[in-house]
Amino acid sequence: MKSSFELNSGTFRQVGDYRISNLALPTEEASIKLGKWEMLHKDYLINHLS
């Protein structure tokens, strides 16, 4: 029986006794539009956690 991951074109590789999914990050950076509160939070993190 195939898992839902395999039914959606996902693949696995065998490492010893374990099956590990083959996942990859997208090669292009996704553009995300941040709202007012996200920008304020980002600014806070940059200024207070460096």
N, C-alpha and C positions, 0 to 999 in steps of 0.2 A: 504494500500500500504506500503510495506516494504522499509526502507531506504537502501542506498548502504552499510551502516555500518552493518545492519542486514543481508543483502544478503551475506556479507563476514564473516559470523559467529559471528558477534558482538552481545552483549546482553546489555539490559538496566535494570535498577531498578527504581521503582516508589518511589519518595520521595515527599510526598504531591501532588502538581499539576505538578511536574516536572519529566521528564524522564532523568536520568543520566546514561551515558554509563559506563559499567564495564570495566575499564582499569587497567592493572597491569604492572609494570616494570618487565623486565626479571630478574630472580634470579641470573644469572651469569653475571659477569662483562665482557662486550664485549672488545675484544682486538682490538684497533685501531692503525694502523701504521701511525705515524705522520711524515710528511716530514720536510725538513729543516726549512721552514718559520713557520710552526706550532710549532716546537720545540723552535725557537727563540721567538715567541710570548708567549708561555707558560713560558719560562724562564723570560721574561720581567714581566709578570703578577705576578709570584711568588716573584721576587725581588723588585718590585715597589709598589705592592698593599698590602703588609703585614703589 
